[in-house]
Amino acid sequence: MGELELRPVQEDDLVALERLINDPVSAAPYNWWGWRKPGLMAKRWEETGLLGDEQGVLLAVTQQELVGFVSWHRVATGPTSHCWEIGVNLQPDSRGRGHGTEAQRLLVRYLFANTQVNRIEAGTELTNVAEQRSLEKAGFTREGVLRGYGFRDGRWRDCVLYSILRAEVDLDSR
């Protein structure tokens, strides 16, 4: 398929991006959170290009073919500090091929190279073993289980929290 790259969302990408969020089959099993307002991503794209000071979205592509997307948002860690929480959502036919690991690795490098945060974190459901392996391969450290943390599909679910610190990433190498 080629080397994975991250790139900003373009207007022509919005239909596919909306499908990854609003189609239960494309988002399932762990990224389906119920129907979202149609056109929400298009509105956010018009306002910020999906790249802002508080949050962002980049597409993961190989040879211009959409694999999925990565996202991040600011999480306060104190009165004057914050970290980023990241996420990944892959197209169904792109899962299980190492794309999620590489996309998250690239996003970590991008955020540490272009922002001043010291910590990036990611969480996933306790039963999402594939994502836990992906985060560990991307260099994240498992910190613990957050009980009853996320509500999805009619019930509260436990989450595993991971983090990576700036000092743990070599920004000079690819």
C-alpha positions in Angstrom: 0.0 0.0 0.0 2.9 2.4 0.5 4.2 4.5 3.3 1.7 6.0 5.7 1.5 9.8 5.9 -0.6 12.3 7.8 -2.0 15.3 6.1 -4.6 18.0 6.7 -8.2 17.4 5.7 -9.3 18.9 2.4 -12.9 19.7 1.4 -13.0 16.6 -0.9 -12.3 14.4 2.2 -15.3 15.5 4.2 -17.7 12.9 2.9 -15.4 10.0 3.8 -14.5 11.6 7.1 -18.2 11.9 8.0 -18.8 8.2 7.0 -16.0 7.1 9.4 -17.8 9.0 12.2 -21.5 8.5 11.4 -21.6 5.0 9.9 -22.0 2.3 12.5 -20.3 -0.3 10.3 -17.3 1.9 9.5 -16.9 3.2 13.1 -17.5 -0.1 14.9 -16.8 -1.7 17.2 -15.0 0.8 19.4 -15.5 4.2 17.7 -19.3 4.1 17.3 -20.8 6.6 19.8 -24.2 7.1 18.2 -25.4 9.4 15.5 -23.7 12.8 15.2 -25.1 15.9 13.6 -24.8 15.6 9.8 -22.4 18.1 8.4 -20.7 18.7 11.8 -17.2 18.0 10.4 -17.9 20.1 7.3 -18.9 23.0 9.6 -15.8 22.6 11.8 -13.6 22.3 8.6 -15.0 25.6 7.3 -14.3 27.3 10.6 -10.8 26.0 11.4 -9.7 23.5 8.7 -10.0 21.0 11.6 -6.7 22.4 12.9 -7.0 24.6 16.0 -5.4 25.5 19.2 -7.6 23.2 21.2 -8.1 20.2 18.9 -7.3 18.9 15.5 -7.8 16.2 12.9 -5.3 14.8 10.3 -6.0 12.1 7.7 -3.9 9.0 7.6 -3.2 8.1 3.9 -1.0 5.8 1.9 -0.4 6.9 -1.7 -3.3 9.3 -1.4 -5.7 6.5 -0.4 -7.6 7.2 2.9 -6.7 4.8 5.7 -8.4 6.7 8.5 -7.8 9.7 10.7 -6.1 10.8 13.9 -7.4 13.4 16.3 -6.3 15.2 19.4 -7.8 17.6 21.9 -6.4 19.6 24.9 -6.9 18.2 28.4 -6.1 20.4 31.4 -3.5 19.0 33.8 -3.4 22.0 36.1 -4.3 25.6 36.2 -1.6 26.6 33.7 -0.7 23.3 32.0 -2.3 20.8 29.6 -1.6 17.6 27.6 -3.0 16.2 24.4 -5.4 13.3 24.3 -5.2 11.5 21.0 -7.4 9.0 19.1 -7.4 7.0 15.9 -10.2 5.7 13.7 -9.3 3.5 10.7 -11.4 2.3 7.8 -12.5 -1.3 8.4 -10.3 -2.7 5.6 -7.2 -0.9 7.0 -7.4 -2.4 10.5 -4.9 -5.0 11.7 -2.2 -3.9 9.2 -0.1 -1.7 11.5 -1.6 1.5 10.2 -3.0 2.6 13.6 0.4 2.2 15.3 2.2 4.2 12.6 -0.5 6.9 12.5 -0.3 7.3 16.3 3.5 7.3 16.2 3.5 10.0 13.5 0.9 12.1 15.4 3.0 11.9 18.6 6.1 13.2 16.7 4.0 15.9 15.0 2.5 17.2 18.3 5.8 17.2 20.2 7.6 18.9 17.3 4.9 21.6 16.9 3.5 22.2 20.4 5.1 22.7 23.8 3.2 19.9 25.7 5.2 17.4 27.7 2.6 14.6 27.8 0.3 12.9 25.3 -2.2 10.4 26.4 -4.6 7.9 24.9 -7.3 5.8 26.3 -9.1 2.7 25.0 -11.7 0.3 26.3 -10.4 -2.5 28.4 -11.6 -5.0 25.8 -9.9 -3.3 22.9 -6.8 -5.4 23.0 -5.7 -4.5 19.5 -5.5 -0.8 20.3 -3.7 -1.5 23.5 -1.0 -3.4 21.5 -0.9 -0.6 19.0 -0.3 2.0 21.6 2.4 0.0 23.2 4.1 -0.5 19.8 3.9 3.2 19.3 5.9 3.8 22.5 3.1 4.5 25.0 3.2 3.3 28.6 0.2 1.7 30.2 -0.7 3.7 33.3 -3.8 2.0 34.7 -7.5 1.2 34.4 -10.2 3.9 34.8 -13.3 2.1 36.0 -16.7 3.0 34.5 -15.1 5.7 32.5 -16.8 5.8 29.1 -20.5 5.2 28.1 -21.0 3.3 24.9 -23.7 1.0 23.5 -25.9 1.3 26.6 -23.4 0.7 29.4 -20.4 2.1 31.2 -17.1 0.7 30.2 -13.7 0.5 31.8 -10.8 2.3 30.0 -7.1 1.7 29.9 -5.0 4.9 30.0 -1.7 5.2 28.2 0.8 8.1 28.0 4.1 9.1 26.3 6.4 11.9 27.4 8.4 14.3 25.3 11.7 12.8 26.7 10.7 9.4 25.4 10.5 10.4 21.8 13.5 11.1 19.5 12.4 14.0 17.4 15.6 14.0 15.3 14.9 10.6 13.7 12.0 9.5 11.6 
